[in-house]
Amino acid sequence: MTLSLVLGYVPGGTPAKWARIWAQRHPETPLELRTVAAADAAAAVRAGDLDVAVLRLPADTSGLAVIPLYEETTVAVVPTDHLLSAGDEITAADLVDEPVLRPLDTVVPWPDAPGVPVDHRPETTGDAMELVAAGMGVLIVPQSLARLYHRKDLAYRPIVDAPTCPVALAFPEGPQTPLVEEFVGIVRGRKPGSSRGQSESAPKRTAREKTLAKQAARAAAGKTARKPGRPRGRR
């Protein structure tokens, strides 16, 4: 049976870089990518449906190890002819009197967000985008979601004093499988061949490959020992 690693990611998540590195280092081990709703990501990892997940915080991460990845800018989505689209950025005060849509799957950690909540709560952020285009209100989302649902009749502007939207990598606590350890190493920027980044599931090397690796290591050690710009044997 072919081993594989299942990586879940929430809408707007960007695992492409890590997927590319994984494919380069482990072409024999498939990396399966699955989109997962933000509200379900942590539970899917706990249940074993996903090996690792790129998810949004805050979330119930009990039983999971969490590595912060980055923080997204929070933006307001408006029709292109809206007054708020005139500038490059806005503040929370600019939204105080605006009708604001609150989809049921909202992921922005801003409980006291400004604006006048619209009574109707759309099911999804995608549905809310349709309502913004219809002029029913403003939508506050992470910048990646504004890009994901981009439309020609909509614009988005950063809210300079809004809280950011954290994104993290989550996986089960405790001892990890070699594949999960390897993926975490890639996310953390470990180079190929580092002791913790070397997956135990990698195929065994041939005697020739081992010899070439030792030769390369000795050559690298020799270069490190000499100071740059001062070749041996020269004054």
N, C-alpha and C positions, 0 to 999 in steps of 0.2 A: 504494500500500500504506500502510495506517495505521500510523504509528509507535506503539510502546508501550514501557513500562518494566516489567521483571519484577522484583518484589521478593519475595525469599524470607524466611521467618521461622521460627524454631524454635518448637516447642510452648511456650506460655507467653509468647512474644514479643508485644509490643503495638504494632503499626504503625498502629493505627486513626487516631491523631491526624495523623500525616504523610500518610496516605492521604486523609483529609478535606481537608487543606490543598492537597494536589496536585489533587484534583478541583475545588476552588474556583479555583485558578490556571490549570489546564490541562485544562479540560473536553474539549478536542479530542484529548487524548493519554491513552489508557487506561493505568491503573496496574494491572497484573496481580499479584495476591497469591497466593503459593504457600507452603503449609506444607512444611517440609523437616526431616528428622531432624537432630538436633544434630550427629551424627557425619558427616553428609554435606554440611552447609551450605557450608563453605569450599571443598571440592572442586567443588561445583556452580557456585560463582562462577568458579573457575579454568577450568572447562570451558566457560563461557559459557552454561550453562543458566539462570543467574540473572544479572541486571545488578548487583544489590546484594543484601545479605542481612543480616538481624538475626540474629546468632549468639551462641553462648556461648563464653566463654574459660575455660580455655586450649583452644586448637585450633591445628592446623597452618595458619598464615596466611601461609606463604611465597608470594610473588608477589602479595600483597594489601595494599592500604592499609586501615588499621584505625582507626576513630574510637571510643573508649570512650563508651558511652552512660550506663550506670548500673550499680549493684551491688545485687543482690538479697539479701534476708535469707534465711538458710538455716534451715529448719524441720524438725521431726520430726513425722511423721504417725503417729497412734496411734488405736486404737478410742476412741469417746467415753467408754467406761467405764474407760479405762486410768488408772492412778494419775498418769501424767505430764500428763494433761489437767486436773488439778485446779488448777494455777497458770496464770498468764498467760504465763510463759516458763520455760525450763529452761536448764541448763548441760550441757556435755559430760560432766561427772562423773555426771550423772543417767542417762546412757546406757551407762555402763561395763558393767553386767551384763545389759543388754537384748539380746535377739536382734535383729540388724539385717539387713534385706533389702538386697541389692545388685543391682539390675537391670542387665542388660548395657548398657543405654543411659544409665547414670547420668551426671550432668553436674556433680555437686558436686566442686570441687577440694579434696578433703580426704583424702589418702592414708592418714593415720593416724587416721581417724575412730574414735570410741569404739564400744564394743559388741562383741557376739559374732556374727561373720558367720554367717548361715544358709547351709548348704551349697548348697541349691538357689538358683540365680540365675535369676529370671524374665527373659523376653526384653525386656520393656518396663516403663516406669514405670507404665503403666496396669495391666499384669498384677500388678505389685507391690502396687498399691493394693488389688486384690482379695484378695491374701494378707494384707495388714494387717487388712482387715475380718474375715478368717477367724481372726485372732489368731496368725498365724505369726511376727510380728515388727514392728519399728519401721522406718519408711522415712524417710531423710534426703533432702530435695529443696529446690530453690529455692521460695520462697513462691508464685510464679506457677503452678508445676506443682501445688502443693497445692490452689490455687484452681481450676485447670483440671479436675482430677479430683475435685472436691469430692463427697462423699457424706454423707448425713445420719448415717450410723453411724461417720463418721471425724471426727477433730479434728486440728488441727496447732498446734504451739507453737514460737515462735522459740527458736533455740539461741543464747544471747547471746554465747558465746565461740567460735562456729564461724566459719570463713572465709566471706566473702560470695561470691556467684556473679556474676561480671562478665558484662555483656552489651555487645556492640559492633556497629557497622555496618562491613561489609567490602565492598570493591569492588576491581577489578583495579588494580594499580599503573600509573603512567604516565599519559599524556594520557587524559582522560575524554571521553566523548560529552557533548554538551550536555544530554541528558536526565539522565545520571548526575550531572553537575555541578549541575543544578537541584535534584535530589532531595537531594544532600548539603547544598546551601544551605538547603533547608527543614529538614533535621534539625538544622543548626547555628543555626537561628533567623533566617536572613536574611530581610529584609522583601521584599515583591514589588517588582521594579524595581531592586534593588541590582545593581551591575554584574556581579558574579560569579553572582548568582542568576537572571539573565535568560537563559533557554534560547534558543539559536539556532534551535530548532525551532518557536518560537512563530510564529503567523501574522503577516504584515506588517500594520502599522497603516495605516489610510486617512489621507489628508491631513487630514481633519477631526479624527481621533483624535490625530494628531501636534500639531495646533494646540491642541486642548484640553489635551493633556499639557504643552505649553510654558506655557500660561496658568496651569495648576495649579502648575507649578514656580516661576513668577515670583511667584505669590501666596504660596506657601510660603516663598520666600526673603524676601519682604517682612515676613512675620510673624516670621521668625527674627531679622531685623535689629532689630526693635523689642523693647525689654524688656517682659516681661509686666507688665500692670497700668499701663502708661504709654502710652496711645494718642497718636499724633502730633497736634499741634495743641492739646494741653491742657497746662496748667501745674498 
